[in-house]
Amino acid sequence: MLIVAEDPDRILYLAIPHLVYNSFFQLEFPALMLQENSVKIIFYDIELERVIIWKE
């Protein structure tokens, strides 16, 4: 079953390692897709094992 059907009020975030965001998601197409689809993102540091930024 889809999360939307089970819990429509749930807010979903895409968790991305900070290094991946700084390389891949800064390219024109991925950046545009995130912006156009209003994707909420969590950037985390793999080595420190902690969240760096929550972006809504």
Phi, psi and omega per residue, in radians:
M1 nan 2.564 -3.129
L2 -1.325 2.538 3.107
I3 -1.047 -0.677 -3.138
V4 -1.030 -0.682 3.140
A5 -1.278 -0.665 -3.097
E6 -1.338 -0.725 -3.061
D7 -2.497 1.394 -3.044
P8 -1.133 -0.305 -3.128
D9 -1.570 -0.078 -3.113
R10 -1.208 2.406 3.090
I11 -1.758 2.203 -3.126
L12 -1.775 2.474 3.097
Y13 -2.154 2.575 3.022
L14 -1.685 2.080 3.133
A15 -1.612 2.155 -3.072
I16 -2.272 2.298 2.999
P17 -1.040 2.418 -3.059
H18 -0.980 -0.682 3.135
L19 -1.132 -0.644 3.111
V20 -1.185 -0.718 3.109
Y21 -1.071 -0.769 -3.099
N22 -1.170 -0.338 3.114
S23 -1.815 -1.261 -3.022
F24 -1.160 -0.838 -3.015
F25 -1.355 -0.016 3.024
Q26 -1.591 -0.171 3.068
L27 -1.178 2.711 -3.011
E28 -0.996 -0.889 -3.065
F29 -1.146 -0.901 3.126
P30 -1.060 -0.693 3.129
A31 -1.094 -0.717 3.122
L32 -1.135 -0.720 3.137
M33 -1.113 -0.732 3.100
L34 -1.091 -0.750 -3.113
Q35 -1.207 -0.820 -3.088
E36 -1.139 -0.550 -3.088
N37 -1.732 0.146 3.116
S38 0.825 0.887 -3.125
V39 -1.330 2.279 3.066
K40 -1.545 2.337 -2.982
I41 -2.236 2.525 2.967
I42 -2.044 2.169 3.056
F43 -1.743 2.306 3.134
Y44 -2.287 2.722 3.100
D45 -1.685 2.109 -3.083
I46 -1.130 -0.773 -3.082
E47 -1.213 -0.752 -3.123
L48 -1.430 -0.248 -3.113
E49 0.940 0.898 3.101
R50 -2.615 2.742 3.113
V51 -1.297 2.368 3.107
I52 -1.749 -0.825 -3.080
I53 -2.468 2.406 2.954
W54 -1.886 2.119 -3.121
K55 -2.060 2.095 -3.115
E56 -1.741 nan nan
